[in-house]
Amino acid sequence: MTTLSPAQVYTLARGAGFDPATAAIMVAIAGPESGYRTDARGDVGLQTSVWGPSIGLWQIRSLKAQTGTGGTRDASRLTDPTFNAKSAYSIYKGQGLGAWSTYTSGAYRGFLTKANAAAGTGGAPVPLGTASGSTTTTAGSTNAQLVDLPGGNWNPLNWPGAILGKTAQGASGALWAQVQPFLVTSTFVVTGLAMITIGTTVTAWPTVAKASGLPGGTP
């Protein structure tokens, strides 16, 4: 059994392509998912003829048809932390952070302090031999952009977090990632209220104008 440090998990997340802000959140998610154990297995009792157990740092649910293929959910590769991180990134790109129940339930919040501290240090090398096929990785060792812009991250609401994460090595960006859902909801609410107000004003204006003798009143 190999248990990694939050800083090492942060390095893996950054190497897989996560921007600094999201990488910090992913470190926090991996805490309750696997306890940072590369060989962790879960959902064993939920296996079917199609689905296998959830494996590795981010508890990627394996697909039996992908075993030995090198696919995202290949059970034979998911104990490799580098492979697991890349699989997590692939799933994140398609489903977002909501793909992990420990994020939607809020369980990850208990690991945010350690995750933000790991992001603040910029990560730590992952030793050779951590798992079959794994290699030493250091923060920023891939060609992944520090700021994930359109083509990689189409959502403009994620850009400030990426930029802040680049500037503050992930700590400020992680804060943005936490407040983003509230900001999105607030934006929709404010926009909706503004549209209702405008609609009400436009509808009522002819009557108000007529009563006040202003232009635009109904005849």
C-alpha positions as CSV (number, residue, x, y, z in Angstrom):
1,M,0.0,0.0,0.0
2,T,1.3,3.4,-1.0
3,T,-0.1,6.5,0.7
4,L,0.9,9.9,-0.9
5,S,1.1,13.3,0.7
6,P,-1.3,16.0,-0.3
7,A,1.6,17.8,-2.0
8,Q,2.3,14.8,-4.1
9,V,-1.3,14.4,-5.0
10,Y,-1.3,18.1,-6.1
11,T,1.6,17.5,-8.3
12,L,-0.2,14.6,-10.0
13,A,-3.3,16.7,-10.5
14,R,-1.3,19.5,-12.1
15,G,0.6,17.1,-14.2
16,A,-2.7,15.6,-15.5
17,G,-3.9,19.0,-16.7
18,F,-5.9,20.5,-13.8
19,D,-5.4,24.3,-13.4
20,P,-4.0,25.3,-10.0
21,A,-7.3,26.2,-8.4
22,T,-9.1,23.0,-9.5
23,A,-6.0,20.9,-8.6
24,A,-6.3,22.1,-5.0
25,I,-9.9,21.1,-5.0
26,M,-9.0,17.7,-6.4
27,V,-6.5,17.1,-3.6
28,A,-9.3,17.8,-1.1
29,I,-11.6,15.4,-3.0
30,A,-9.0,12.6,-3.0
31,G,-8.8,12.8,0.8
32,P,-12.2,11.3,1.7
33,E,-12.2,9.3,-1.6
34,S,-9.1,7.2,-0.9
35,G,-7.2,8.6,2.1
36,Y,-4.5,9.3,-0.6
37,R,-3.9,5.6,-1.0
38,T,-3.0,4.6,-4.5
39,D,-4.4,1.1,-4.2
40,A,-7.7,2.0,-2.5
41,R,-10.7,0.1,-3.7
42,G,-14.3,1.0,-3.1
43,D,-17.8,0.1,-4.3
44,V,-16.8,-3.5,-4.3
45,G,-20.4,-4.6,-3.4
46,L,-21.8,-2.6,-6.3
47,Q,-20.0,-4.5,-9.1
48,T,-22.1,-5.7,-12.0
49,S,-21.3,-7.5,-15.2
50,V,-20.4,-4.1,-16.7
51,W,-18.9,-2.1,-13.8
52,G,-16.0,-3.1,-11.6
53,P,-14.9,-1.5,-8.3
54,S,-13.8,2.1,-7.8
55,I,-10.0,2.3,-7.8
56,G,-7.1,4.5,-6.7
57,L,-6.7,8.1,-5.5
58,W,-9.8,9.5,-7.0
59,Q,-11.8,6.2,-6.9
60,I,-12.4,5.9,-10.6
61,R,-15.2,3.4,-11.3
62,S,-13.7,0.8,-13.5
63,L,-15.3,-0.7,-16.6
64,K,-14.7,-4.4,-17.0
65,A,-14.7,-4.1,-20.8
66,Q,-11.8,-1.7,-20.6
67,T,-9.5,-4.0,-18.5
68,G,-6.1,-4.2,-20.2
69,T,-7.0,-1.7,-22.9
70,G,-5.4,1.4,-21.4
71,G,-8.8,3.1,-21.4
72,T,-9.8,5.7,-18.9
73,R,-11.5,3.1,-16.6
74,D,-9.0,0.3,-17.1
75,A,-8.8,-1.5,-13.7
76,S,-5.3,-2.8,-14.4
77,R,-4.0,0.7,-14.7
78,L,-6.0,2.7,-12.1
79,T,-3.6,1.9,-9.2
80,D,-0.9,3.9,-11.1
81,P,-1.4,7.4,-9.6
82,T,-0.3,9.1,-12.7
83,F,-2.8,7.2,-14.8
84,N,-5.5,7.7,-12.2
85,A,-4.9,11.4,-12.3
86,K,-5.3,11.5,-16.0
87,S,-8.5,9.4,-15.8
88,A,-9.8,11.8,-13.2
89,Y,-9.0,14.8,-15.5
90,S,-10.8,13.1,-18.4
91,I,-13.9,12.5,-16.3
92,Y,-13.7,16.1,-14.9
93,K,-13.7,17.5,-18.4
94,G,-16.9,15.7,-19.2
95,Q,-18.8,15.8,-15.9
96,G,-17.1,18.5,-13.7
97,L,-16.4,18.2,-10.0
98,G,-19.9,16.9,-9.5
99,A,-18.7,13.5,-10.7
100,W,-17.3,12.9,-7.2
101,S,-19.9,12.4,-4.4
102,T,-17.4,13.7,-1.8
103,Y,-17.5,17.0,-3.6
104,T,-21.3,17.2,-3.9
105,S,-21.8,16.1,-0.3
106,G,-19.2,18.6,1.0
107,A,-17.0,15.9,2.5
108,Y,-14.0,17.3,0.7
109,R,-14.1,20.5,2.7
110,G,-12.5,18.8,5.7
111,F,-9.4,18.4,3.6
112,L,-9.2,21.9,2.1
113,T,-6.7,23.2,4.6
114,K,-4.2,20.5,3.7
115,A,-5.0,20.9,0.0
116,N,-4.5,24.6,0.0
117,A,-1.2,24.2,1.9
118,A,-0.1,21.7,-0.7
119,A,-1.0,24.1,-3.5
120,G,0.9,26.8,-1.7
121,T,4.1,24.8,-1.8
122,G,3.7,24.1,-5.5
123,G,3.5,20.3,-5.0
124,A,6.1,17.6,-4.3
125,P,7.8,14.9,-6.5
126,V,6.1,11.5,-6.7
127,P,8.8,8.8,-6.2
128,L,9.6,6.3,-8.9
129,G,8.0,2.9,-8.3
130,T,4.9,4.3,-6.6
131,A,3.0,2.0,-8.9
132,S,3.6,0.0,-12.1
133,G,4.3,2.4,-15.0
134,S,4.5,5.5,-12.8
135,T,7.2,8.1,-13.2
136,T,8.5,10.9,-11.1
137,T,6.5,14.1,-11.7
138,T,7.1,17.6,-10.7
139,A,4.7,20.6,-10.8
140,G,4.5,22.1,-14.2
141,S,6.4,19.3,-15.8
142,T,3.8,18.8,-18.6
143,N,2.8,21.1,-21.4
144,A,-0.6,21.8,-19.8
145,Q,-1.3,25.6,-19.7
146,L,-1.3,27.2,-16.3
147,V,-4.4,29.2,-17.4
148,D,-7.0,26.9,-19.0
149,L,-8.6,29.1,-21.7
150,P,-11.2,28.3,-24.4
151,G,-10.5,25.0,-26.1
152,G,-9.4,23.6,-22.7
153,N,-11.9,25.3,-20.3
154,W,-14.8,26.9,-22.1
155,N,-16.5,28.4,-19.0
156,P,-15.4,32.0,-18.5
157,L,-16.4,31.8,-14.8
158,N,-13.4,29.4,-14.4
159,W,-10.8,31.8,-15.8
160,P,-10.5,34.1,-12.7
161,G,-9.8,31.0,-10.6
162,A,-7.2,29.8,-13.0
163,I,-5.5,33.2,-13.1
164,L,-5.6,33.6,-9.3
165,G,-4.3,30.1,-9.0
166,K,-1.3,31.0,-11.2
167,T,-0.6,34.1,-9.2
168,A,-1.0,32.6,-5.7
169,Q,0.0,29.0,-6.5
170,G,-3.5,27.8,-6.1
171,A,-4.6,29.0,-2.7
172,S,-6.6,32.1,-3.9
173,G,-7.8,30.1,-6.9
174,A,-9.1,27.4,-4.7
175,L,-11.2,30.0,-2.8
176,W,-12.7,31.1,-6.1
177,A,-13.6,27.5,-7.0
178,Q,-15.5,27.3,-3.7
179,V,-17.5,30.5,-4.2
180,Q,-18.1,30.0,-7.9
181,P,-21.4,28.0,-7.5
182,F,-22.8,30.8,-5.3
183,L,-21.7,33.4,-7.8
184,V,-23.3,31.6,-10.7
185,T,-26.6,31.1,-8.8
186,S,-26.6,34.8,-7.7
187,T,-25.9,35.9,-11.3
188,F,-29.0,34.0,-12.6
189,V,-31.2,35.3,-9.8
190,V,-30.1,38.9,-10.3
191,T,-30.6,38.6,-14.0
192,G,-34.0,37.1,-13.6
193,L,-35.1,39.8,-11.2
194,A,-33.8,42.5,-13.6
195,M,-35.8,41.0,-16.5
196,I,-39.0,40.8,-14.4
197,T,-38.5,44.5,-13.4
198,I,-37.9,45.6,-17.0
199,G,-40.9,43.6,-18.2
200,T,-43.2,45.0,-15.5
201,T,-42.0,48.6,-16.3
202,V,-42.5,48.2,-20.1
203,T,-46.0,46.7,-19.5
204,A,-47.1,49.4,-17.1
205,W,-45.5,52.4,-18.8
206,P,-48.5,53.3,-21.1
207,T,-50.9,53.5,-18.2
208,V,-48.4,55.5,-16.0
209,A,-47.6,57.8,-18.9
210,K,-51.2,58.5,-19.6
211,A,-52.0,59.3,-16.0
212,S,-49.0,61.6,-15.8
213,G,-49.5,63.2,-19.1
214,L,-46.1,61.9,-20.4
215,P,-45.3,60.8,-23.9
216,G,-46.1,57.2,-24.7
217,G,-49.4,57.1,-22.8
218,T,-52.3,54.9,-24.2
219,P,-54.9,56.9,-26.2
